[in-house]
């Protein structure tokens, strides 16, 4: 039997022009920080932006943005609150900060519910903070959201790139567009990641040096946007998205 909520998802996202899924091969590579900062950078350009945290394993964007006590409104669905000039929705509104012990069909059901009830309205960009790796949740999001474009985050670590390489291959086989790969926390002159990415025919956006002060800005977006991390990410956005 077809779940009627799946038909509603397309309607909920009809007004969104671009959906960028920020993904990684594993946790701890700065994926959520890049997703949050990317959304802020786009919003500061005067664009209509939403940020959707669907990282079931360890949602963190609410901490990075300092969301505080803002909550969605209910009106024929869920209307994400406006935070720092963007629309914001997260799994934490339902998990209350606790780990969700979901597997298989339960993950699919939770995703379908979130996607079908959230009203985004008209947006230029919706940034989706993805679960890391090739998980059930990640595969379900790919299945449920049409038109996803992936921005993949890795570190210089060859171990981190091992899963990234597999994920890239899967996306290419599914004919899903990969916008590019960002090498985060760069600490050397190694070109290994760039060579591996470009060798697979995928665009290498560039690297972002390790920023020791980044942790101090969590919860303070004004300080975050003044970091070398954010300035470098903005350069990569300007260069690779052309906006």
N, C-alpha and C positions, 0 to 999 in steps of 0.2 A: 504494500500500500504506500502511495506517495504521500510524504508529509506535506500538508498544505502550507506550512510555514516557509518551506523552501521557495515557493513562488513569490512570497512576500519580500524575500531578501533582495531580489532584483529591483523591486519597487522602492525599497528603502535606500538603495544606492543609485537610483536613477539620476539624481541630481549631482552626483560626484563625477567630476571630469577625469581625474587621475587617482588611482589607488596604488600606493607604493608600499610594498611589504618589506620591512627591514628585518633581515634574517641573519642567522649565523650557524656555524657548524656545532658550536658548543657554547655553554654559558661562560660568563666572565671575560668576554672580549669587548665589552662596551657597546653592545647592540642597543640596549635601552637608552643609553646616554646619547647615542647617535640618532635614534628615532625621535627622542624628545627634542634635541637641539635642532634637528632638521625641521621639525614642525614649527618651532619657534622662529627659525630663520625665514621660513616661507611666510609665516604670519607677519613678521616685521617688514616684509616686502609689500604688504597690503593685500595679500592673497587670502582667500577664504579657505581655512585649513581646519582639519579635524585630526585628532590623535586617538587611535583605538588600541588600547593595551590588551592583547589577547595572549600574553605569555602566561599560560596556565602554571608553569613550573615556579616562576619567581617574578611576579609583576613588580616593577620598580619605578615606572614613570610617574606615579603619584608622589613618590618621595622626591624625585628629581625636580619636578615642577612645584613642589610645595603646595599641593592641592588643598590640604587642610580639610575643612568641614563642608566643602562644596559637594552637592549631590545632584544627581539627575532629577528632572521633573517628570511626572507622569501625565501625559495627555495624548490619548489614542496611541500609546506606545511610550517610549522613553526618550526624553529630549536631553542630550548631553549638556552639562553646564559649560559656560564660557570661562576659560582659564587663560590668562595672559594673552588674550586676543585669538584664542583658538577653541574649538569645540573639543571636549575631552570625555572619553568613556573608557572604563577599565573593568576588568574582571573583579577587581578588589571590592567594587560596590556590592558584589554578591558573595564574595568569599570572606569579607570582613577581615582581610589580612591573613587568613589562615590558609594552609595548603589544602587544595581541593583533591580528595582521594578519588579521582575519576579515572576510569579506564574505558577504552573501546566505545561502546554505544553511548555511555554516559557523557563522554567528551563530545561526541557528535551532537547529542541532544542539547547540551549546554551551549555549544557554538551556534546551533540553529536558532535557539531561543534568543541569544544575545543579538545575533545578526538580524533577526526578524522583528524585534521590538524596538531597536534603536533608530531614531529618526534624525538623520544627518542634515536633511534639507539640501541646499545648494552649496557645493564646495568645489574649489579649484583642485585641492589635494586632500586626500585622506591618507594619513600615514598609519600603517598597521605595525605594531610591535609584535613580531611573531614569536611563537615558542621556538627555542633553539633546536637545531638538528632536524633529522627526518623522523619526526614523531607522528603519532596518530593525529594529534591536534593540528600540526602543520599540514599534513596531507588533507585533512578535512577542510581547512581554510582554503587551500588550493581548489578543492572540489566545489566549495560553496560560493566563492566570490569570483565572478567573471572579470576578466580584464586586469588581473593582478600583474604588476611589474615589480620585479625583485631587485632590491639593493642589498647586497650581501656583505657582511662585516666579518673580517678575520683579523688575527694578529700575525706578527712575523713567524710565529711558531709553526713548524712543519706538522706537528701533531694537530694543531687547531685547523690547519688547512686540509688535513686528511678527510675529515667529514665534509668540509666545504666543497672539496673536489667532487665527492660523490653526490652531494646535493645539487651542484651545478649540472652534473651529467643528467640527473633525474629531470630537472627543469627543462633542459634542452631537449630531452627525449619527449617530454610532454608538450613541447613547442610553446613554453611559457617564457615571456620576455624577461631577460635579465638586463637591468639598466647598467649594472657594473658591480665591481667589488672595491671596497675600501679596506686598506691595510691600516688598522688602528694600533696605537701604542708602539709606533716604530722607534727602535732604539739603536739601529745600525744602518749601514749602507747597503745591506743585502738586497739583491733584486730578485730573490727566489720567488716571492709571491707574485710579483708582476709578471715574471716569465711564465709561471704556471697558469695564471689567469689568461694572459694573452695567447698562450699556447693552445687554449681551449676555445679560442675565438670569442672571448668575452672581454668587454671593455674594463680596463683597470682605471678606476677613477683617480687613484692617487693614494698617498699615505698621510697619516696624521701622527706627528711625533707624540711620544708619551708625555703627558702633562701632569706633573706631580701635584699641582694645585687644584686639579679638577674636583677631587673629593671634597674640598672645602666649600664648594659652591652648591652642593646638593640642597635643594629647597630654596635657592635664591637665583632666579633666572637672570636677573640683571648682571650679577657677578658671573654667572655661567657664560653669558654671551660676550663677556669681556675677556675670557680666557683664550690662550693661544689655540687650544683645541677647537673652540667655536669659530674663531677667526679662520683657521685652516679649513674647517668643514664648510664654511661659507664660500671660500675660494673654490672648493671642489664642486659645490652646488652651482655656483655661477658659471663655472667652466663646463660642467657636464650636463646640466639641465638647461642652460642658456636662458635663465630668467633673472 
